[in-house]
Amino acid sequence: MTIYFEDLAVGDEWTSDTYEITQDEIIEFAEQYDPQWFHTDPERAVEESIYGSLIAAGFHTAAISTRLFVDCFLADTATLGGKGIDKLRWHEPVRPGDRLSVRADILELEVETDSRGLADIRIETSNQDGEVAFSMIALVMFARRDED
């Protein structure tokens, strides 16, 4: 069953499965998109970084969070895409071996047109210790049901 804008309510919540990030994946993403040494050089990251280890690029964490959100909720909806992101924050570094999961909840709903509504959805990505590593408020457009 496809979920439309009218099926959503403020306070609705979803939780994803867990995803384990690997060192190889961190390096591969960073080499292509954010080639800073604390994302690409494990030895140097341990010896010289303020983090004490290799860490994932912030937008790598954001991409993983998006995938987890799609898998636990958006894939079953009449989404029309994103309209923006508010309050994007990286709270804790993501390290090799971290197991990430997403919790998402609807903060606000707004009818935009006869055919579309907008949901402000808080997305928090936590590690295996329950620490929030990443958060954002996604502004997601959803199709409205035809009332014909």
C-alpha positions in Angstrom: 0.0 0.0 0.0 1.4 3.4 -1.0 1.4 6.1 1.7 0.1 9.5 0.6 0.3 12.9 2.3 -3.2 12.4 3.9 -1.9 9.2 5.6 0.7 11.1 7.5 0.4 12.7 11.0 2.6 14.8 13.2 4.4 12.4 15.5 4.5 9.4 13.2 7.8 7.7 13.7 10.0 5.1 11.9 13.2 3.3 12.8 15.6 1.7 10.3 17.6 -1.4 10.4 21.3 -1.2 11.3 24.1 -0.5 8.9 27.8 -1.2 9.6 30.2 1.1 8.0 33.7 -0.3 7.0 37.1 1.3 6.7 37.3 0.5 3.0 34.0 2.1 2.4 35.0 5.3 4.3 38.2 5.6 2.2 36.5 4.8 -1.1 33.8 7.5 -0.6 36.4 10.0 0.6 38.8 9.4 -2.2 36.1 10.3 -4.6 34.2 13.1 -2.8 36.1 14.4 0.2 39.8 13.5 0.0 40.9 14.9 3.3 43.6 12.9 5.1 41.5 12.1 8.2 39.0 10.3 5.8 41.6 8.6 3.6 44.8 7.8 5.6 44.1 5.5 8.6 47.6 5.7 10.1 47.9 9.4 9.9 44.4 9.8 11.3 45.3 7.7 14.3 48.5 9.6 14.9 47.6 13.2 14.0 43.8 13.8 13.9 41.8 15.2 16.8 39.5 12.2 16.4 42.2 9.5 17.1 41.0 7.4 14.1 39.8 7.4 10.6 36.3 9.0 10.3 33.7 9.0 7.6 33.1 12.2 5.6 30.0 14.0 6.8 28.2 13.7 3.6 29.0 10.0 3.5 27.1 9.8 6.9 24.3 11.9 5.3 24.1 9.5 2.3 23.9 6.4 4.5 21.3 8.1 6.6 19.3 8.9 3.5 19.5 5.3 2.4 18.3 4.0 5.8 15.4 6.5 5.7 14.4 5.4 2.3 14.5 1.8 3.3 12.5 2.2 6.5 9.9 4.6 5.1 10.2 6.5 1.9 10.2 3.5 -0.4 6.5 2.8 0.5 5.3 6.4 -0.1 4.2 8.7 -2.9 7.2 10.9 -2.3 7.8 13.6 -4.9 11.4 14.3 -3.7 13.0 16.6 -1.3 12.5 20.4 -1.2 15.4 21.1 1.2 17.2 20.3 4.4 17.1 22.4 7.6 19.4 22.1 10.7 21.8 19.6 9.2 24.4 18.7 11.9 27.2 16.3 12.6 27.3 15.6 16.3 29.8 12.7 16.6 32.3 11.3 14.2 31.4 8.0 12.5 34.2 5.5 12.6 34.9 2.1 10.9 32.8 -0.6 12.5 30.1 1.8 13.7 26.6 0.4 13.4 24.3 3.2 12.3 20.5 3.4 12.5 18.0 6.1 11.8 15.0 7.3 13.7 12.7 9.6 11.9 9.6 11.5 12.9 7.2 14.0 11.4 7.4 17.4 13.0 5.1 19.4 10.7 2.7 18.9 7.8 1.6 21.6 5.3 -0.7 21.4 2.3 1.1 23.2 -0.5 -1.1 22.6 -3.5 -4.1 20.5 -4.5 -1.7 17.7 -5.6 1.2 18.1 -3.1 1.9 18.3 0.6 5.1 19.0 2.5 6.4 17.2 5.6 9.1 18.4 7.9 10.8 15.1 9.0 13.4 15.0 11.7 16.1 12.3 10.9 18.5 11.3 13.6 21.3 8.8 12.9 22.7 7.0 16.0 25.6 4.7 16.5 25.6 1.4 18.4 26.1 3.2 21.7 23.0 5.3 21.1 25.0 8.5 20.4 23.4 10.7 17.8 26.1 11.1 15.1 24.0 13.1 12.6 20.7 14.9 12.4 18.7 16.9 9.9 15.2 18.0 9.1 14.3 16.9 5.7 11.6 18.8 3.8 9.9 16.1 1.8 7.1 16.5 -0.7 4.3 13.9 -1.0 1.6 13.4 -3.5 -1.9 14.0 -2.3 -4.7 11.5 -3.1 -7.0 12.2 -6.0 -10.4 12.8 -4.4 -12.2 11.9 -7.7 
